[in-house]
Amino acid sequence: MKMIYKVHWIVDGVAEIEADSKEDAEKKLQESLEDYVKNSKPLMDKFYAKSIQGTAYLPGHEEENSESNDKKKDQD
């Protein structure tokens, strides 16, 4: 007998955004993604996207720190 299962999914990605600050970059991407998701019938009806979250950082040293933190979280 087939059953319905709930699957929690996460999409991880990186975008390059031109902005005046980290907060501005995060806001621009958040607004763009929210608009995309709200206008995507499959994402709203079939995959039920319910949250979007991201953190901005500068390429280079901050990028290395961000990747190190991600690896630490994966090990915990």
DRENPA-153089 format. One record per atom (N, C-alpha, C): x, y, z; residue in three letters; chain; atom name. Coordinates in steps of 0.05 Angstrom, whole numbers, plus 32768, in hexadecimal, padded with zeros to 4 digits. Each point is the difference from the previous one (the first is absolute). Layout:
! residues N
X,Y,Z,Ala,A,CA $
...
***
This chain:
! residues 76
8011,7FE9,8000,Met,A,N $
7FEF,8017,8000,Met,A,CA $
8012,8019,8000,Met,A,C $
7FFB,8012,7FEE,Lys,A,N $
800F,8019,7FFF,Lys,A,CA $
7FF7,8013,8015,Lys,A,C $
8013,800F,800B,Met,A,N $
7FFA,8013,8015,Met,A,CA $
800A,801B,7FF7,Met,A,C $
7FF6,8015,800D,Ile,A,N $
800A,801B,7FFA,Ile,A,CA $
8015,8007,8015,Ile,A,C $
8018,8007,7FF7,Tyr,A,N $
8016,8008,8012,Tyr,A,CA $
8005,801D,7FFD,Tyr,A,C $
8007,800D,8016,Lys,A,N $
8009,801C,7FFF,Lys,A,CA $
801E,8000,7FFF,Lys,A,C $
800B,8011,7FEE,Val,A,N $
801D,8002,7FFC,Val,A,CA $
8008,801D,8005,Val,A,C $
8011,8004,8013,His,A,N $
800B,801B,8005,His,A,CA $
8018,8004,7FEE,His,A,C $
7FFF,8015,7FEF,Trp,A,N $
8015,8004,7FED,Trp,A,CA $
800D,801B,8004,Trp,A,C $
8019,8002,7FFA,Ile,A,N $
800F,8019,8002,Ile,A,CA $
8010,8004,7FE6,Ile,A,C $
7FFF,8018,7FF6,Val,A,N $
8010,8007,7FE8,Val,A,CA $
8016,8013,8009,Val,A,C $
8018,7FF9,7FFA,Asp,A,N $
8017,8010,8007,Asp,A,CA $
800C,800C,7FE7,Asp,A,C $
8004,801A,8000,Gly,A,N $
800C,800D,7FE8,Gly,A,CA $
800F,8019,8008,Gly,A,C $
800E,800A,7FEC,Val,A,N $
8010,8019,8004,Val,A,CA $
7FFA,8012,7FE8,Val,A,C $
7FFB,8019,8005,Ala,A,N $
7FFC,8014,7FEB,Ala,A,CA $
8012,8018,8005,Ala,A,C $
8009,800C,7FEB,Glu,A,N $
8010,8019,8002,Glu,A,CA $
7FED,8017,7FFC,Glu,A,C $
7FFE,8012,8014,Ile,A,N $
7FEE,8016,8000,Ile,A,CA $
8010,801A,8004,Ile,A,C $
7FFC,8013,7FEE,Glu,A,N $
800C,801B,8004,Glu,A,CA $
7FEF,8010,8012,Glu,A,C $
800C,8009,8017,Ala,A,N $
7FF0,800F,8014,Ala,A,CA $
8012,8013,8010,Ala,A,C $
7FF3,8011,800F,Asp,A,N $
800F,8013,8011,Asp,A,CA $
8009,7FF4,801B,Asp,A,C $
7FF3,7FEB,8008,Ser,A,N $
8007,7FF3,801A,Ser,A,CA $
7FF7,7FE3,7FFF,Ser,A,C $
8009,7FF1,8015,Lys,A,N $
7FF7,7FE4,8002,Lys,A,CA $
7FE1,7FFF,8003,Lys,A,C $
7FF6,8012,8011,Glu,A,N $
7FE3,8000,8004,Glu,A,CA $
7FF0,8006,7FE6,Glu,A,C $
800B,8012,7FF0,Asp,A,N $
7FF3,8007,7FE7,Asp,A,CA $
8002,7FE8,7FED,Asp,A,C $
8016,7FF2,7FFF,Ala,A,N $
8003,7FE9,7FEF,Ala,A,CA $
7FEC,7FEA,8008,Ala,A,C $
7FFE,7FFB,801A,Glu,A,N $
7FED,7FEC,800A,Glu,A,CA $
7FE4,8007,7FF9,Glu,A,C $
7FF9,801A,8004,Lys,A,N $
7FE5,8009,7FFA,Lys,A,CA $
7FF9,7FFD,7FE2,Lys,A,C $
8013,8008,7FEF,Lys,A,N $
7FFB,7FFE,7FE3,Lys,A,CA $
7FFC,7FE3,7FF8,Lys,A,C $
8010,7FEE,800A,Leu,A,N $
7FFD,7FE4,7FF8,Leu,A,CA $
7FE6,7FF4,800C,Leu,A,C $
7FFB,8007,8019,Gln,A,N $
7FE7,7FF5,800D,Gln,A,CA $
7FE8,8009,7FF0,Gln,A,C $
7FFE,801A,7FF9,Glu,A,N $
7FE9,800A,7FF1,Glu,A,CA $
7FFE,7FF2,7FE5,Glu,A,C $
8016,7FFC,7FF3,Ser,A,N $
8000,7FF3,7FE6,Ser,A,CA $
7FF7,7FE3,8002,Ser,A,C $
800A,7FF2,8013,Leu,A,N $
7FF8,7FE4,8004,Leu,A,CA $
7FE3,7FFD,8009,Leu,A,C $
7FF8,8011,8012,Glu,A,N $
7FE4,7FFF,8008,Glu,A,CA $
7FED,8005,7FE9,Glu,A,C $
8007,8013,7FEF,Asp,A,N $
7FEF,8006,7FE8,Asp,A,CA $
8000,7FE8,7FEE,Asp,A,C $
8017,7FF4,7FFC,Tyr,A,N $
8002,7FE8,7FEE,Tyr,A,CA $
7FEF,7FE9,800B,Tyr,A,C $
8002,7FFA,801A,Val,A,N $
7FF2,7FEA,800C,Val,A,CA $
7FE2,8005,7FFF,Val,A,C $
7FF7,8019,8007,Lys,A,N $
7FE3,8006,8001,Lys,A,CA $
7FF4,7FFE,7FE4,Lys,A,C $
8010,8004,7FEB,Asn,A,N $
7FF6,7FFF,7FE5,Asn,A,CA $
8004,7FE5,7FF2,Asn,A,C $
800B,7FED,800F,Ser,A,N $
8004,7FE5,7FF6,Ser,A,CA $
7FEB,7FED,800B,Ser,A,C $
7FED,7FF9,7FEF,Lys,A,N $
7FEB,7FEE,8009,Lys,A,CA $
800B,7FE6,800B,Lys,A,C $
8013,7FF2,7FF3,Pro,A,N $
800A,7FE7,800C,Pro,A,CA $
800D,8005,801C,Pro,A,C $
800F,8015,8004,Leu,A,N $
800D,8005,801A,Leu,A,CA $
7FEB,8006,8015,Leu,A,C $
7FEB,800D,7FF9,Met,A,N $
7FEB,8007,8014,Met,A,CA $
7FED,7FE9,8005,Met,A,C $
7FF9,7FF1,7FEB,Asp,A,N $
7FEB,7FEB,8003,Asp,A,CA $
800B,7FE4,8004,Asp,A,C $
8015,7FF9,7FF2,Lys,A,N $
800B,7FE5,8002,Lys,A,CA $
8016,7FFD,8014,Lys,A,C $
8013,8013,8000,Phe,A,N $
8017,7FFD,8012,Phe,A,CA $
7FFD,8010,8019,Phe,A,C $
7FED,8012,8002,Tyr,A,N $
7FF9,800F,8017,Tyr,A,CA $
8018,800D,800E,Tyr,A,C $
800C,8013,7FF1,Ala,A,N $
8017,800F,800C,Ala,A,CA $
7FF5,8011,8016,Ala,A,C $
800B,7FFD,8018,Lys,A,N $
7FF5,8010,8017,Lys,A,CA $
8014,8012,800D,Lys,A,C $
8019,8000,7FF9,Ser,A,N $
8013,8013,800B,Ser,A,CA $
8018,8004,7FED,Ser,A,C $
800C,8017,8002,Ile,A,N $
8018,8006,7FF1,Ile,A,CA $
8012,800E,8014,Ile,A,C $
8019,7FF8,8000,Gln,A,N $
8013,800C,8013,Gln,A,CA $
801C,8001,7FF3,Gln,A,C $
800E,8016,8006,Gly,A,N $
801B,8002,7FF5,Gly,A,CA $
8011,8013,8010,Gly,A,C $
801A,7FFF,7FFB,Thr,A,N $
8014,8011,800E,Thr,A,CA $
8013,800B,7FEB,Thr,A,C $
8005,801A,8000,Ala,A,N $
8013,800C,7FEE,Ala,A,CA $
801C,8001,800C,Ala,A,C $
8014,7FFE,7FEE,Tyr,A,N $
801C,8003,8009,Tyr,A,CA $
8010,800A,7FE8,Tyr,A,C $
8017,800C,8006,Leu,A,N $
8011,8009,7FEB,Leu,A,CA $
8011,7FE9,7FF6,Leu,A,C $
8005,7FFE,7FE6,Pro,A,N $
8012,7FEB,7FF5,Pro,A,CA $
801C,8003,800D,Pro,A,C $
800E,7FEB,8002,Gly,A,N $
801B,8000,800C,Gly,A,CA $
8000,7FF6,801C,Gly,A,C $
800A,800F,8012,His,A,N $
8004,7FF8,801C,His,A,CA $
7FE5,7FF8,800D,His,A,C $
7FEB,8011,7FFC,Glu,A,N $
7FE6,7FFA,800C,Glu,A,CA $
7FF4,7FE6,7FF4,Glu,A,C $
8006,7FFC,7FE7,Glu,A,N $
7FF6,7FE8,7FF2,Glu,A,CA $
800D,7FE7,800D,Glu,A,C $
801A,8001,8005,Glu,A,N $
800E,7FEA,800C,Glu,A,CA $
7FF4,7FFA,801C,Glu,A,C $
7FFB,8015,8010,Asn,A,N $
7FF4,7FFD,801B,Asn,A,CA $
7FE5,7FF4,7FFE,Asn,A,C $
7FF0,8008,7FED,Ser,A,N $
7FE5,7FF5,7FFC,Ser,A,CA $
8001,7FE3,7FFA,Ser,A,C $
8012,7FF8,7FEE,Glu,A,N $
8003,7FE3,7FF9,Glu,A,CA $
800A,7FF0,8018,Glu,A,C $
8012,800B,8010,Ser,A,N $
800A,7FF2,8018,Ser,A,CA $
7FEA,7FFC,8014,Ser,A,C $
7FEF,8014,8004,Asn,A,N $
7FE9,7FFD,8012,Asn,A,CA $
7FED,7FEB,7FF7,Asn,A,C $
7FFB,7FFF,7FE5,Asp,A,N $
7FEE,7FEC,7FF5,Asp,A,CA $
800B,7FE4,8005,Asp,A,C $
801A,7FFC,7FFD,Lys,A,N $
800C,7FE6,8005,Lys,A,CA $
7FFE,7FF8,801D,Lys,A,C $
8004,8013,8013,Lys,A,N $
7FFE,7FFB,801C,Lys,A,CA $
7FE3,7FF7,8007,Lys,A,C $
7FEC,800E,7FF4,Lys,A,N $
7FE4,7FF9,8006,Lys,A,CA $
7FFA,7FE3,7FF6,Lys,A,C $
800B,7FF9,7FE8,Asp,A,N $
7FFC,7FE5,7FF6,Asp,A,CA $
800C,7FEA,8011,Asp,A,C $
8016,8007,800E,Gln,A,N $
800E,7FEC,8011,Gln,A,CA $
7FF1,7FFC,801A,Gln,A,C $
7FF2,8015,800A,Asp,A,N $
7FF2,7FFE,801A,Asp,A,CA $
7FE9,7FEE,8000,Asp,A,C $
***
